[in-house]
Amino acid sequence: MTTQILFQIQLGLGYVAWLLCFGVYGLPWLSSMDRVAAQRAIATLHSFRFFGLVFLLPGVVGPNLPAGFAAFAAYGDFVTGLLAILALLTVRFRQLFWTFVVAFNLTGMVDLIADYYHAIQAGLPEHAEQLGATYAIPIIYVPLLMITHIAAFWLLLRPRQSVA
């Protein structure tokens, strides 16, 4: 199998596995919480996106990793992570908290979609070995990030449940 096919199979299966797990455990758990607690849980996961800066470290990724992909992905993750941290720090100031919740989810989702676009444009699937030690990020971590962004918007947009 080619590198491109292996990468695409693993990426697709990353989504399948996380959707199965999230459908059974994550979504019921988040749905059982009040709106603030659910968004805090999602923000906590995304607060670790500063880790995306690893794409900029020589020696961690291969020397032929498409440069346009690496920088954009790294800084998009970094900004999203900072916004998620700001949401967590402002939870007592509800208007500010909700602003940061929307901001990190919008920024993060746009970042991931743009990363997919840049990866395809740069031919990253054909050169996935250049991801080096970061290979697990798009295969394991990114699907969970995208799924939780979608869940965050779903939780924001669903009608409030009244307590009986």
VMD Tcl script that draws the C-alpha trace (Angstrom):
set ca {
  {0.00 0.00 0.00}
  {1.15 3.51 -0.68}
  {1.78 6.07 2.03}
  {-1.21 8.08 0.79}
  {-3.61 5.14 1.04}
  {-2.32 4.09 4.48}
  {-2.68 7.65 5.77}
  {-6.21 8.03 4.39}
  {-7.34 4.66 5.76}
  {-5.94 5.47 9.20}
  {-7.48 8.95 9.19}
  {-10.88 7.57 8.20}
  {-10.71 4.84 10.83}
  {-9.68 7.46 13.40}
  {-13.01 9.16 12.78}
  {-14.92 5.87 12.90}
  {-13.34 4.80 16.19}
  {-13.86 8.20 17.85}
  {-17.45 8.47 16.60}
  {-18.21 5.06 18.07}
  {-16.58 5.94 21.37}
  {-18.05 9.42 21.52}
  {-21.54 8.20 20.64}
  {-21.52 5.65 23.45}
  {-19.64 7.56 26.16}
  {-18.89 11.19 25.32}
  {-22.16 12.58 24.02}
  {-24.38 10.97 26.68}
  {-22.02 12.24 29.37}
  {-21.91 15.79 27.97}
  {-25.68 15.80 27.40}
  {-26.28 14.89 31.04}
  {-24.39 17.99 32.25}
  {-25.51 21.55 32.48}
  {-24.47 23.72 29.55}
  {-21.51 25.36 31.29}
  {-20.04 22.11 32.60}
  {-20.29 20.46 29.18}
  {-18.55 23.38 27.46}
  {-15.88 23.43 30.16}
  {-15.15 19.75 29.53}
  {-14.77 20.40 25.80}
  {-12.65 23.50 26.43}
  {-10.38 21.47 28.73}
  {-9.64 19.01 25.92}
  {-8.96 21.84 23.46}
  {-6.78 23.74 25.93}
  {-4.02 21.22 25.09}
  {-3.89 22.35 21.46}
  {-0.74 24.35 22.21}
  {0.85 20.97 21.48}
  {0.35 21.70 17.77}
  {3.42 23.94 17.93}
  {5.41 20.70 17.73}
  {4.97 20.88 13.92}
  {7.56 23.68 13.99}
  {10.27 21.70 15.80}
  {13.09 20.53 13.54}
  {13.90 16.90 14.17}
  {10.39 16.07 15.37}
  {8.94 16.35 11.89}
  {10.81 15.41 8.74}
  {12.79 18.06 6.84}
  {10.48 17.70 3.82}
  {7.20 18.30 5.66}
  {5.37 20.86 3.51}
  {6.22 24.19 5.16}
  {2.89 25.83 4.34}
  {1.09 23.07 6.18}
  {3.28 23.00 9.28}
  {3.19 26.70 10.17}
  {-0.51 27.16 9.52}
  {-1.45 24.04 11.51}
  {0.85 24.93 14.39}
  {-0.36 28.49 14.86}
  {-4.02 27.62 14.30}
  {-3.81 25.04 17.07}
  {-1.94 27.46 19.31}
  {-4.57 30.20 18.95}
  {-7.39 27.72 19.49}
  {-5.71 26.39 22.62}
  {-5.24 29.89 24.02}
  {-8.89 30.74 23.38}
  {-9.96 27.51 25.12}
  {-7.78 28.40 28.11}
  {-9.34 31.87 28.20}
  {-12.79 30.27 28.23}
  {-11.76 28.16 31.22}
  {-10.31 31.19 33.04}
  {-13.45 33.29 32.51}
  {-16.09 30.75 33.53}
  {-17.22 33.03 36.39}
  {-17.83 35.86 33.93}
  {-20.55 34.17 31.90}
  {-20.78 36.63 28.99}
  {-17.01 36.48 28.49}
  {-17.00 32.70 28.96}
  {-19.61 32.18 26.23}
  {-17.75 34.55 23.92}
  {-14.56 32.52 24.32}
  {-16.47 29.22 23.94}
  {-17.84 30.35 20.59}
  {-14.46 31.86 19.60}
  {-12.36 28.76 20.30}
  {-14.87 26.46 18.65}
  {-15.16 28.61 15.52}
  {-11.42 29.17 15.33}
  {-10.66 25.52 15.98}
  {-13.12 24.18 13.45}
  {-11.97 26.62 10.76}
  {-8.37 25.69 11.59}
  {-9.01 21.97 11.16}
  {-10.91 22.44 7.89}
  {-8.15 24.74 6.59}
  {-5.53 22.20 7.71}
  {-7.26 19.51 5.67}
  {-7.33 21.84 2.68}
  {-3.65 22.78 3.07}
  {-2.66 19.15 3.58}
  {-4.34 18.15 0.32}
  {-2.90 21.14 -1.56}
  {0.60 20.41 -0.24}
  {0.35 16.67 -0.97}
  {0.75 15.72 2.68}
  {-0.99 12.32 2.40}
  {1.64 11.26 -0.15}
  {4.41 12.36 2.22}
  {2.83 11.47 5.57}
  {6.10 9.92 6.75}
  {7.41 13.49 7.01}
  {5.08 13.98 9.97}
  {7.58 11.90 11.97}
  {6.70 11.81 15.65}
  {3.62 13.94 15.01}
  {1.96 11.32 12.79}
  {-0.49 10.39 15.56}
  {-1.85 13.95 15.77}
  {-3.90 13.89 12.55}
  {-4.77 10.19 12.92}
  {-5.80 10.05 16.59}
  {-6.17 13.56 17.99}
  {-7.67 15.59 15.10}
  {-10.77 13.40 14.66}
  {-11.61 13.82 18.35}
  {-11.08 17.57 18.10}
  {-13.41 17.90 15.11}
  {-16.06 15.70 16.72}
  {-15.99 17.74 19.93}
  {-16.24 21.02 18.01}
  {-19.38 19.70 16.32}
  {-20.70 18.52 19.68}
  {-19.97 21.91 21.24}
  {-22.05 23.66 18.58}
  {-24.80 21.07 18.92}
  {-24.87 21.63 22.67}
  {-24.90 25.40 22.17}
  {-27.76 25.30 19.69}
  {-30.04 22.71 21.25}
  {-32.99 24.01 23.25}
  {-32.46 24.28 26.98}
  {-33.96 21.42 28.86}
  {-36.27 22.31 31.69}
  {-35.74 20.53 34.97}
  {-38.80 18.59 36.13}
}
mol new
graphics top color blue
foreach p $ca { graphics top sphere $p radius 0.5 }
foreach p [lrange $ca 0 end-1] q [lrange $ca 1 end] { graphics top cylinder $p $q radius 0.2 }
display resetview
